[in-house]
Amino acid sequence: MVDEGTRKTLSSIPLLKTKAGPRDKELWTTRLKEEYQGLIKYVQNNKEADNDWFRLESDKTGTKWFGKCWYIHNLLKYEFDLEFDIPITYPTTAPELALPGLDGKTAKMYRGGKICLTDHFKPLWARNVPRFGIAHAMALGLGPWLAVEIPDLIEKGIIKYQEKSEDSK
């Protein structure tokens, strides 16, 4: 069911061990370290494969995450703000990834720009608690969503290319 490229990507992201959420004080710190290690490894792998497509950071508590993601289509880079909160019931509940700038532009999105992952990603997440983390949500959730939705939105003219000025780079 999973293609070879996805299998290779997944096998290179470390699985997490600590089943802890934001309410679990000391254990949350341990989980957060595992999350960062997984994200760092995933980003390194992406850069080595010339597939760098997001930047992510969190607040001090590790419960609010924000950054940018981008998609290259016809040699043009389309960039989007990315944000999500870690649910109280994390890691049992997957984070809801949001691209607020695309809110209301596709049916595969909920209010606030939260991308729809219910059919494909959430059952996979549920089978892999607590081993999956934020890096897995990016690789198996946001990445495939962007690959399907962004070209479609561009072709329909819903998303237009915005040239970046030198000041904003």
Phi, psi and chi 1 to 4 in degrees:
 res  aa     phi    psi   chi1   chi2   chi3   chi4
   1 MET       -  -34.0 -167.6  156.6  151.1      -
   2 VAL   -96.3  132.9  175.5      -      -      -
   3 ASP   -72.7  165.9   65.9   76.6      -      -
   4 GLU   -63.0  -38.2 -166.6   54.7   40.4      -
   5 GLY   -62.7  -43.2      -      -      -      -
   6 THR   -65.9  -41.9  -56.2      -      -      -
   7 ARG   -59.7  -42.2 -168.9  179.4  -40.7  -84.1
   8 LYS   -66.0  -43.7 -175.0  175.0 -173.7 -119.7
   9 THR   -59.8  -47.5  -61.3      -      -      -
  10 LEU   -62.8  -41.8  -85.3  179.6      -      -
  11 SER   -67.3  -19.0   67.4      -      -      -
  12 SER   -93.1   -5.9   65.3      -      -      -
  13 ILE   -96.4  123.5  -59.6  172.3      -      -
  14 PRO   -61.3  139.7  -10.6   17.7      -      -
  15 LEU   -80.3  146.0  -65.4  174.7      -      -
  16 LEU   -91.6  156.4  -71.4   73.3      -      -
  17 LYS  -115.0  -35.2  -63.1  174.4 -177.7   80.0
  18 THR   -82.0  122.0  -52.6      -      -      -
  19 LYS   -94.5   91.6 -173.7  173.9 -177.7  179.1
  20 ALA  -148.5  145.4      -      -      -      -
  21 GLY  -118.3 -175.9      -      -      -      -
  22 PRO   -57.6  -26.2  -23.1   31.0      -      -
  23 ARG   -80.6   -8.5  -70.7 -168.0  -98.8 -173.8
  24 ASP   -91.7   30.7  -63.8  -43.9      -      -
  25 LYS    29.7 -101.7  -55.0  -70.1 -177.9 -133.8
  26 GLU   -63.0  -40.4  -67.4   84.0   28.7      -
  27 LEU   -64.4  -32.1  -80.6  178.8      -      -
  28 TRP   -63.7  -38.6  175.4 -121.1      -      -
  29 THR   -60.8  -43.0  -56.7      -      -      -
  30 THR   -62.9  -45.8  -56.6      -      -      -
  31 ARG   -61.4  -42.4  173.1   69.8 -175.3 -150.0
  32 LEU   -62.4  -39.1 -147.8   44.0      -      -
  33 LYS   -61.9  -42.4  -74.1  177.4 -173.8  173.5
  34 GLU   -63.0  -41.5  -67.5  175.8   16.9      -
  35 GLU   -59.7  -48.0  -66.4  -77.0    0.8      -
  36 TYR   -63.4  -41.3  -85.4  112.4      -      -
  37 GLN   -61.3  -42.4  -71.0  168.2  -16.1      -
  38 GLY   -63.4  -44.0      -      -      -      -
  39 LEU   -65.1  -42.8  -84.1  166.0      -      -
  40 ILE   -60.9  -45.4  -70.9  166.2      -      -
  41 LYS   -63.0  -44.2 -178.1   65.6  175.2  158.6
  42 TYR   -62.3  -43.9 -177.6   46.4      -      -
  43 VAL   -65.0  -42.2  168.3      -      -      -
  44 GLN   -59.9  -45.9  -75.2  172.9  -20.4      -
  45 ASN   -60.4  -43.1  -65.6  -17.4      -      -
  46 ASN   -62.2  -43.4  -75.7  -15.3      -      -
  47 LYS   -64.4  -41.7  -74.2 -175.8  177.8 -171.2
  48 GLU   -62.7  -32.6  -71.6  167.5    9.5      -
  49 ALA   -90.9    8.7      -      -      -      -
  50 ASP    54.0   45.9 -163.3   24.8      -      -
  51 ASN  -133.4   41.9 -173.7   29.3      -      -
  52 ASP   -73.8  122.6 -169.8   29.0      -      -
  53 TRP  -141.1    6.0   61.9  -84.5      -      -
  54 PHE  -157.6  159.3   70.8   90.2      -      -
  55 ARG  -129.9  140.0  -67.6  -77.5  174.8  -85.8
  56 LEU  -145.4  140.9 -157.4   52.7      -      -
  57 GLU  -147.3  166.2   58.7 -175.5  -78.4      -
  58 SER  -128.3  168.1   74.4      -      -      -
  59 ASP   -74.5  179.6   65.9   -2.6      -      -
  60 LYS   -61.6  -31.6  -73.5 -178.1 -178.8  179.8
  61 THR   -82.5  -13.8   64.8      -      -      -
  62 GLY    75.3   16.9      -      -      -      -
  63 THR  -104.1  -20.1   57.6      -      -      -
  64 LYS  -117.2  125.8  -68.4 -163.6  178.4  -57.2
  65 TRP  -120.9  146.8  -68.8   76.6      -      -
  66 PHE  -156.2  159.5   47.0   91.7      -      -
  67 GLY   168.1 -152.4      -      -      -      -
  68 LYS  -132.6  149.0  -60.5  -91.8 -174.1 -159.8
  69 CYS  -134.3  157.7   62.9      -      -      -
  70 TRP  -144.8  160.7   51.5   89.9      -      -
  71 TYR  -137.3  130.2 -173.2   84.5      -      -
  72 ILE   -95.5  123.7  -50.9  -68.0      -      -
  73 HIS  -134.9  124.3 -176.8   74.4      -      -
  74 ASN    50.8   44.3  -66.8  -24.8      -      -
  75 LEU    64.7   15.2  -57.6  178.3      -      -
  76 LEU  -112.3  137.8  -62.7  174.9      -      -
  77 LYS   -95.8  119.0 -178.2  178.6  179.6 -178.8
  78 TYR  -103.9  119.9  -65.3   82.2      -      -
  79 GLU  -113.2  143.2 -169.3  170.6  -85.5      -
  80 PHE  -136.7  143.6  -50.0   97.4      -      -
  81 ASP   -71.3  144.3  -72.1  -29.6      -      -
  82 LEU  -129.0  137.4  167.0   65.6      -      -
  83 GLU  -152.9  152.9   61.4 -175.1   45.2      -
  84 PHE  -167.6  155.9   60.7   92.9      -      -
  85 ASP  -108.6  149.5  -66.5  -28.0      -      -
  86 ILE   -81.5  123.2  -62.4  -64.5      -      -
  87 PRO   -65.3  152.4   -6.3   13.5      -      -
  88 ILE   -56.6  -35.7  -66.1  -64.5      -      -
  89 THR   -89.0   13.5   54.3      -      -      -
  90 TYR   -63.0  143.7 -171.3   83.0      -      -
  91 PRO   -89.4    4.2   32.6  -33.9      -      -
  92 THR   -61.6  -36.8  -55.9      -      -      -
  93 THR  -105.2  129.8  -55.8      -      -      -
  94 ALA   -71.2  150.4      -      -      -      -
  95 PRO   -68.5  150.9   20.1  -25.9      -      -
  96 GLU   -98.3  104.9  -68.0 -176.7  -47.3      -
  97 LEU   -75.6  134.5  -51.7  174.2      -      -
  98 ALA  -127.4  138.4      -      -      -      -
  99 LEU  -118.0   83.4  -56.2  172.3      -      -
 100 PRO   -56.4  -30.3   -8.2   11.8      -      -
 101 GLY   -67.7  -15.7      -      -      -      -
 102 LEU  -104.4    6.2  -64.9  179.6      -      -
 103 ASP   -53.4  126.7 -171.8   18.6      -      -
 104 GLY    81.5    3.5      -      -      -      -
 105 LYS   -95.5  -10.6  -64.7 -172.0  178.4 -165.4
 106 THR  -145.7  150.5  173.1      -      -      -
 107 ALA   -70.6  -18.0      -      -      -      -
 108 LYS   -90.7   48.8  -65.7 -176.5 -179.7  157.5
 109 MET  -156.2  147.5 -174.1  170.2  -92.3      -
 110 TYR  -104.0  173.4  -56.6  113.1      -      -
 111 ARG   -53.3  139.2 -177.2  170.8  -66.2  159.6
 112 GLY    86.9    4.4      -      -      -      -
 113 GLY    84.2   16.1      -      -      -      -
 114 LYS   -74.4  126.8  -67.5  178.2 -179.8  169.9
 115 ILE   -77.8  147.4   65.9  172.4      -      -
 116 CYS   -80.8  117.0  178.0      -      -      -
 117 LEU  -127.0   10.4  -63.3  172.3      -      -
 118 THR   -64.0  -42.6   48.4      -      -      -
 119 ASP   -71.6  -42.0  -71.0  -13.0      -      -
 120 HIS  -105.7  -46.8  -56.2  -70.6      -      -
 121 PHE   -83.6  -44.4  176.9   68.4      -      -
 122 LYS   -61.6  -39.4  -72.2 -168.9  178.4  176.6
 123 PRO   -63.6  -36.5  -20.5   30.2      -      -
 124 LEU   -65.8  -43.3 -174.6   60.1      -      -
 125 TRP   -59.3  -47.8  179.8  -80.4      -      -
 126 ALA   -58.7  -36.4      -      -      -      -
 127 ARG   -74.3  -13.8  -74.3 -167.6  -55.2  -88.2
 128 ASN  -119.8   21.0  -73.6  -77.1      -      -
 129 VAL   -72.5  134.4  170.0      -      -      -
 130 PRO   -97.6   14.7   37.1  -35.5      -      -
 131 ARG   -69.4  -28.3  -62.8 -179.9  -54.4  -92.0
 132 PHE   -87.3  147.7  -84.3    9.8      -      -
 133 GLY  -139.0 -160.2      -      -      -      -
 134 ILE   -60.1  -41.0  -64.9  165.9      -      -
 135 ALA   -60.8  -37.5      -      -      -      -
 136 HIS   -69.0  -37.1  -61.9   88.4      -      -
 137 ALA   -63.8  -37.2      -      -      -      -
 138 MET   -68.8  -47.8  -61.4  -62.5  -75.3      -
 139 ALA   -69.2  -39.9      -      -      -      -
 140 LEU  -103.1  -13.1  -63.7  171.0      -      -
 141 GLY  -109.0  -72.0      -      -      -      -
 142 LEU   -67.6  -43.8 -175.6   59.3      -      -
 143 GLY   -55.4  -55.1      -      -      -      -
 144 PRO   -62.9  -35.5  -24.3   33.6      -      -
 145 TRP   -62.1  -47.2 -170.8   92.9      -      -
 146 LEU   -60.3  -42.7  -71.7  171.6      -      -
 147 ALA   -62.8  -29.8      -      -      -      -
 148 VAL   -90.3  -48.0  169.0      -      -      -
 149 GLU   -79.2  -42.1  -71.4  -60.6  -52.9      -
 150 ILE   -63.5  -48.5  -60.9  -53.5      -      -
 151 PRO   -58.5  -37.6  -23.3   32.6      -      -
 152 ASP   -64.7  -44.4 -174.8   54.1      -      -
 153 LEU   -66.2  -33.9  -67.9  171.3      -      -
 154 ILE   -69.1  -47.1  -66.8  166.8      -      -
 155 GLU   -61.3  -34.6  -63.2  -56.5  -41.9      -
 156 LYS   -80.0   -6.2  -70.1  177.4  178.8  172.5
 157 GLY    80.0   10.8      -      -      -      -
 158 ILE   -76.9  -33.5  -63.8  170.1      -      -
 159 ILE  -110.9  131.0  -64.8  176.5      -      -
 160 LYS  -113.9  145.0  -55.7  -98.8 -170.7 -109.9
 161 TYR   -66.9  133.1  176.6   70.2      -      -
 162 GLN  -114.0  113.5  -56.4  -86.2  -33.3      -
 163 GLU   -69.5  133.9 -179.2  119.2   11.9      -
 164 LYS   -87.7  137.0  -62.1  -80.0 -172.5 -127.5
 165 SER   -78.2  162.3   68.6      -      -      -
 166 GLU   -60.7  -30.7  -75.5  -58.5  -47.4      -
 167 ASP   -67.3  -32.2  -63.7  -22.2      -      -
 168 SER   -91.4    0.2   65.7      -      -      -
 169 LYS   -81.3      -  -74.5 -174.1 -179.7  175.0
